[in-house]
């Protein structure tokens, strides 16, 4: 049961912050395709691609949050 709660805690931010989830899934699929197509592309390279994708999604989410704050009339 603890494993199920751990999995929910791991996946919950990907549902709430959907931009991070999209970027993560796209990066994961890209890493898998590159690993199949390019022989020297190993697991470490795949992890790097996914981390860059998650970072990009995080920046996308932060930018959207700032834009939403600005459109509501709040001051940074």
Buried (B, 14 or more C-beta within 10 A) or exposed (E): EEEEEEEEEEEEBBEEBEBBBBBBBBBBEBBBEBBEEEEEBEEEBBEEBBEBBBBBBBEBBEEEEEEEEEEEEEEE
